[in-house]
Amino acid sequence: MTPTDADRAPAGAAGSAEQALEEALALVNRTPDGGVPRAAAWPRARDTAVHAGAGARARTHRVPLADALGEVLAEPLDALSDLPSFDTSAMDGWAVAGPGPWAVRDGGVLAGCERPEPLADGEAVRIATGARVPADTTAVIRSEHCREKGAQLFADRSVLTGQDIRPRGQECRSGDLLLPAGSLVTPAVLGLAAAAGYDELATRPRPRVEILVLGDELLTAGRPHDGLIRDALSPMLAPWLTRAGAEVTGTRRIGDDAAGAAALLEAVSSSTADVLITTGGTAAGPVDHVHPVLAEAGAELLVDGVAVRPGHPMLLARIGGRADGRYLVGLPGNPLAAVSGLLTLAEPLLRALAGRRGRPRWTASVRGDVPGHPHDTRLVPVVLTDEHAVPLRYNGPAMLRGVAAADALAVVPPHGARSGQDLEILDLPWTSGGCFT
């Protein structure tokens, strides 16, 4: 994906207008003593989400192999037997005993057959890859490295004792540790578990997530009109969270009126999900019900605002006790601001709840100067080339055009970054392997 000049952040009027708006908001939102808003620093907010998820009591279940994909091992994966469990041929060819030439024995040895007869000294028999090697076999000679002449077999090159034989226990012995608890179940892990004789695995299940979309102004179909806008978050959040390793149990839409506030309180109080994700309503406006509802539910605010743009009014709350509690992540209603909340709070929380390790942190050199916020971190959509992270122009809080074309988001420190500066890169779930990372 190659960005056009019109897409790149430093060049566009839209980007500079959004930047001016952000700086103005930073000035009017100062605290009475002239300081900056009391929001958590962006790295601290992410760490808080990780610690919250890691501190919750782990759930485990035992599931068939196919259902364990993307989950984390709750128990070590130990070898149930030697692998391989008998000496096998690594190649199609001939099993031979002693020095050649060898007398050819009728028949052959195929994979899955019963134990073959032992070989006599000076004897050879055809053998298939994966077949059990006859007792007293010296080596396996590949078909292309030998020739038959009459009833005898001749080697075209030196034959080494044990060549092309996979000895019993070459990969592991019974009882060996194959993988520790906490390992992510990838397709390769499923193959290893099957080879080791497992039919099911003990894993930590995916965190259950329910999405609550707040707002009266949202349309579910058709074009925006008469002050109403399309709901851009419902189509995006469920697949995003699924790729992040969650099990999305449902999406509900809740209005902004008193009945909506009551429905939000009921959902917060009674949902069986491990994590509630709300959209909008996290500020202090007349129909922003998230804070009052959390207070009424007795929730503990762990993060109440983050010094990041877009996404400043995001929040993280614990509902219930520390070990058995559930969590609510409040995302701002603007689409790119909601993406910022997903990457800052939701994904780190979900990974920790699932027992998964944090993503390795990495950096890339940015191409072109990137404007910064006076006080806060900025998250800017970028396209990744072989050498650089290239900022995209459409990066305002309400815009999805930039992130839809992006490979990742770059973490821009306060006051911005100069061209060539290394910036931390946040992978997007569809460009980083999804649930297999």
C-alpha positions in Angstrom: 0.0 0.0 0.0 1.6 3.3 -1.1 0.2 6.6 0.2 -0.3 9.5 -2.2 1.0 12.9 -1.5 -2.5 14.0 -0.5 -2.6 11.4 2.2 0.5 12.4 4.0 0.0 14.3 7.3 2.4 17.2 6.9 0.9 18.4 3.6 -2.9 18.6 4.2 -5.1 21.5 5.2 -7.4 18.9 7.0 -4.5 17.8 9.1 -3.5 21.3 10.1 -7.1 22.3 10.9 -7.5 19.2 13.2 -4.2 20.1 14.8 -5.3 23.7 15.5 -8.5 22.4 17.0 -6.6 20.0 19.3 -4.4 22.8 20.5 -7.4 25.1 21.2 -9.0 22.3 23.2 -5.9 21.8 25.2 -6.0 25.5 26.2 -9.7 25.6 27.2 -9.5 22.3 29.1 -6.8 23.4 31.5 -7.6 23.0 35.2 -8.5 26.1 37.3 -4.9 26.5 38.4 -3.7 26.7 34.8 -2.3 23.2 34.6 -3.1 20.5 32.1 -6.0 18.1 32.7 -5.4 15.4 35.2 -5.4 12.5 32.8 -3.2 9.5 32.9 0.0 9.6 30.8 -0.4 7.3 27.8 2.2 4.7 28.8 0.8 4.6 32.3 -2.7 4.0 31.0 -1.6 1.0 29.0 0.3 -0.4 31.9 -2.7 0.0 34.2 -4.8 -2.0 31.7 -2.2 -4.8 31.7 -2.0 -4.9 35.5 -5.8 -5.0 35.8 -6.1 -7.9 33.4 -3.2 -9.8 35.0 -4.6 -9.4 38.4 -7.9 -11.1 37.6 -8.5 -14.7 38.6 -7.7 -16.9 35.6 -10.5 -19.1 34.2 -9.6 -22.4 32.5 -11.4 -25.0 30.5 -10.6 -28.2 28.6 -11.5 -28.1 24.9 -11.0 -30.2 21.7 -7.9 -29.2 19.8 -9.8 -27.3 17.1 -11.5 -25.1 19.7 -8.2 -24.2 21.5 -6.8 -22.2 18.6 -5.8 -18.6 19.7 -6.1 -19.4 23.4 -3.3 -19.9 25.9 -2.2 -23.1 27.5 -3.3 -23.4 31.1 -1.1 -26.4 31.7 2.3 -27.4 30.4 2.2 -29.5 27.2 4.2 -32.7 28.1 5.1 -35.5 25.7 2.8 -38.4 26.2 5.2 -40.8 24.4 8.4 -40.8 22.5 8.4 -38.9 19.2 8.7 -40.7 17.0 7.6 -43.7 18.9 9.6 -46.1 16.7 12.5 -45.8 14.3 11.1 -44.5 11.0 12.4 -43.8 7.5 13.0 -40.2 6.7 12.9 -40.8 2.9 11.5 -43.1 0.2 14.2 -45.6 -0.7 15.7 -48.8 0.6 16.4 -50.1 4.1 19.7 -52.0 4.0 21.7 -54.0 6.5 25.5 -54.3 6.5 27.8 -53.3 3.6 26.6 -53.5 0.0 25.9 -54.6 -2.6 22.6 -55.9 -1.1 20.3 -58.7 -2.1 16.8 -57.3 -2.8 14.0 -58.8 -0.7 10.6 -59.1 -2.2 7.8 -56.7 -1.1 8.3 -53.4 0.7 7.6 -51.6 4.0 4.8 -48.9 4.0 3.8 -46.4 6.6 1.1 -47.7 8.9 2.0 -51.4 8.3 2.7 -53.9 11.1 6.2 -54.4 12.3 8.3 -55.6 9.4 10.6 -58.7 9.5 14.2 -57.9 10.5 16.8 -57.5 7.8 19.5 -60.1 7.4 23.1 -58.9 6.9 23.5 -57.9 3.2 19.8 -57.6 2.6 17.7 -54.6 1.3 14.0 -53.9 1.1 12.0 -51.0 -0.3 10.7 -48.6 2.3 8.4 -45.5 2.3 8.8 -42.3 4.2 7.4 -42.6 7.7 7.4 -46.4 7.6 8.8 -48.4 10.6 12.4 -49.4 9.9 13.0 -53.1 10.1 15.2 -54.3 13.0 18.9 -54.5 12.2 18.7 -51.9 9.5 22.0 -50.1 9.0 20.8 -47.1 6.9 18.1 -45.9 4.5 19.4 -45.1 1.0 17.3 -42.6 -1.0 15.9 -44.0 -4.2 17.8 -41.4 -6.3 21.1 -42.5 -4.7 21.1 -46.2 -5.7 20.2 -48.5 -8.5 18.9 -52.0 -8.9 20.8 -54.5 -11.2 19.2 -57.9 -11.3 18.4 -59.0 -7.8 21.0 -56.7 -6.2 21.0 -53.1 -5.0 24.1 -50.9 -5.6 24.7 -47.5 -3.9 25.9 -44.6 -6.0 27.6 -42.9 -3.0 29.0 -43.7 0.4 26.4 -45.0 2.9 26.7 -43.8 6.5 25.3 -45.8 9.4 22.0 -44.4 10.5 21.5 -42.1 7.5 17.9 -41.0 6.8 16.6 -42.8 9.8 14.6 -40.9 12.4 15.4 -42.8 15.6 12.8 -43.3 18.3 12.7 -40.3 20.6 14.6 -38.0 18.3 12.2 -35.1 18.9 11.3 -35.9 22.5 11.1 -38.6 25.1 7.9 -39.4 27.1 7.5 -36.8 29.8 9.6 -34.1 28.2 8.2 -30.6 28.4 7.1 -29.5 24.9 5.7 -26.1 25.7 5.2 -24.3 29.0 1.8 -23.1 30.4 1.1 -19.6 29.0 2.1 -20.5 25.4 -0.3 -19.3 22.7 -2.0 -22.1 20.8 -1.1 -21.5 17.2 -1.8 -23.8 14.3 1.7 -25.3 14.8 1.0 -25.9 18.4 -2.2 -27.8 17.4 -0.1 -30.0 15.1 2.5 -30.6 17.9 -0.3 -31.5 20.3 -1.9 -33.9 17.9 1.5 -35.5 17.1 2.0 -36.0 20.8 -1.3 -37.8 21.2 -3.5 -35.0 22.6 -7.2 -34.9 21.8 -8.0 -31.8 23.9 -6.1 -29.1 25.7 -6.5 -27.2 29.0 -6.5 -23.5 28.1 -7.6 -20.1 29.3 -10.7 -19.1 27.4 -11.0 -16.0 25.4 -12.4 -13.1 27.5 -16.1 -12.5 26.8 -16.9 -9.0 25.6 -20.3 -7.3 25.2 -20.4 -4.1 23.2 -22.8 -1.2 24.2 -23.2 1.4 21.5 -24.6 4.6 23.1 -26.4 7.4 21.2 -29.7 8.5 19.7 -28.1 10.0 16.6 -26.9 6.8 15.1 -28.4 5.2 12.0 -27.9 1.5 11.2 -28.7 1.7 7.5 -28.7 4.3 4.7 -27.1 7.6 4.2 -26.6 10.2 7.0 -29.4 12.8 7.0 -31.2 15.4 9.2 -28.5 15.5 11.9 -28.3 11.7 12.0 -25.1 9.8 11.3 -24.2 6.2 10.4 -23.1 4.0 13.3 -19.5 3.4 12.2 -18.4 1.6 15.4 -20.7 -1.4 15.5 -19.4 -2.8 12.2 -15.8 -2.2 13.3 -15.7 -3.2 17.0 -16.9 -6.8 16.9 -14.4 -8.0 14.3 -11.6 -5.9 15.7 -12.1 -7.3 19.2 -12.4 -10.9 17.8 -9.1 -10.4 16.0 -7.7 -9.2 19.3 -8.5 -12.5 20.9 -11.9 -11.8 22.5 -15.2 -13.7 22.3 -17.8 -11.0 21.4 -21.1 -12.1 23.0 -23.3 -9.4 21.5 -23.8 -5.8 20.6 -26.6 -3.6 22.1 -27.7 -0.1 21.2 -28.7 2.1 24.1 -30.3 5.6 23.8 -29.3 8.8 25.5 -32.5 9.4 27.4 -33.4 8.4 31.0 -34.5 5.0 29.8 -31.1 4.6 28.1 -29.3 5.5 31.3 -31.4 2.9 33.2 -30.6 0.3 30.5 -26.9 1.1 30.8 -27.0 0.6 34.5 -28.8 -2.7 34.1 -26.1 -3.8 31.6 -23.3 -2.8 33.9 -24.9 -4.6 36.8 -26.0 -7.8 35.2 -23.9 -8.5 32.1 -22.1 -11.8 32.3 -19.3 -10.6 30.0 -15.8 -10.2 31.4 -15.5 -6.8 29.7 -18.1 -4.3 28.6 -17.1 -1.9 25.8 -19.1 1.3 25.6 -18.9 3.9 22.8 -19.5 7.5 23.6 -20.9 9.1 26.7 -17.6 9.3 28.6 -17.4 13.1 28.7 -19.4 15.4 31.0 -22.2 16.5 28.7 -26.0 16.4 29.6 -26.5 13.0 28.0 -23.1 11.4 28.9 -24.3 8.7 31.3 -21.2 6.5 31.7 -19.6 8.3 34.7 -22.9 8.6 36.7 -23.8 5.0 36.0 -20.4 3.7 37.0 -20.7 5.7 40.3 -24.1 4.2 41.0 -22.8 0.7 40.3 -20.0 1.2 42.7 -17.3 0.7 40.1 -13.7 1.7 40.6 -12.3 4.0 38.0 -8.8 2.8 37.2 -8.2 5.2 34.3 -10.3 8.3 33.9 -9.0 10.1 30.9 -5.7 9.6 29.0 -3.3 12.2 27.8 -3.6 11.1 24.2 -5.1 12.5 21.1 -7.4 11.4 19.7 -9.2 9.6 22.5 -8.6 11.8 25.5 -11.9 10.9 27.4 -11.5 7.1 27.3 -11.7 5.3 30.6 -11.2 1.9 32.3 -13.3 0.8 35.3 -13.4 -2.3 37.5 -16.9 -3.6 38.4 -16.9 -5.8 41.5 -13.9 -7.2 43.5 -10.3 -7.2 42.4 -10.0 -10.9 41.7 -13.5 -11.7 40.3 -14.4 -8.3 39.0 -15.5 -7.4 35.5 -14.2 -4.4 33.5 -15.7 -1.6 31.5 -13.7 0.2 28.8 -15.3 3.4 27.8 -14.4 4.4 24.3 -15.0 7.9 22.9 -17.7 8.2 20.3 -15.6 9.6 17.5 -14.3 6.7 15.4 -10.6 7.3 15.4 -10.7 8.3 19.0 -12.4 4.9 19.7 -9.5 3.2 17.8 -7.1 5.0 20.1 -9.1 3.6 23.1 -8.9 0.1 21.7 -5.2 0.2 21.3 -4.5 2.0 24.6 -6.9 0.2 27.0 -9.0 -2.6 25.4 -6.3 -4.7 23.7 -3.8 -4.6 26.6 -6.6 -5.5 29.0 -7.9 -8.4 26.9 -4.4 -9.8 26.2 -3.7 -9.9 30.0 -7.1 -11.4 30.8 -6.4 -14.1 28.2 -2.9 -14.8 29.8 -1.2 -13.6 26.6 2.1 -11.8 26.6 2.3 -8.2 25.6 3.2 -7.5 22.0 7.0 -6.8 21.5 7.5 -3.1 21.2 9.3 -1.9 18.1 10.0 1.4 16.4 10.3 2.7 12.9 11.8 5.9 11.4 9.1 8.4 10.4 9.2 10.1 7.0 8.5 13.8 7.3 7.9 16.0 10.3 4.8 15.1 12.4 3.0 17.9 14.3 2.5 17.2 18.0 0.0 18.1 20.7 1.3 20.6 23.3 0.9 18.2 26.2 -0.3 14.8 25.0 0.8 11.8 23.0 -0.7 11.6 19.5 -1.5 8.3 17.7 -1.2 8.8 14.0 -2.1 6.3 11.2 0.9 5.3 9.1 1.7 3.2 6.1 4.9 1.1 6.6 7.5 0.9 3.8 10.7 -1.1 3.9 12.4 1.9 5.6 9.9 4.3 7.0 6.6 4.9 8.7 4.7 7.4 6.4 2.0 9.4 8.2 -1.4 9.6 6.6 -3.3 12.8 6.3 -6.8 11.9 7.5 -6.1 11.5 11.2 -8.7 13.6 13.0 -10.8 12.1 15.9 -13.9 11.6 13.7 -12.1 10.2 10.7 -11.6 6.6 9.7 -10.2 7.2 6.2 -6.6 7.3 7.5 -6.8 4.2 9.7 -8.6 2.3 6.9 -5.6 2.7 4.7 -3.0 2.3 7.5 -0.8 -0.6 8.5 -0.3 0.7 12.0 -0.4 3.7 14.3 2.7 5.7 15.2 3.1 7.0 18.8 4.0 10.7 18.5 5.4 12.3 21.7 4.2 15.8 22.9 5.5 18.6 20.6 5.8 16.3 17.7 8.5 14.3 15.8 11.1 15.3 13.3 11.7 13.5 10.0 13.9 10.4 10.6 13.0 10.1 14.3 12.2 6.6 15.6 8.7 6.3 16.8 7.0 3.4 18.6 4.6 1.5 16.2 1.3 -0.1 17.2 0.3 -2.9 15.0 -3.3 -3.2 13.8 -4.8 -6.7 14.3 -5.3 -7.4 10.6 -1.7 -6.5 9.7 0.1 -8.3 12.7 -1.3 -11.9 12.5 -4.4 -11.2 14.5 -5.0 -13.7 17.3 -1.8 -15.7 16.5 0.5 -13.0 18.0 
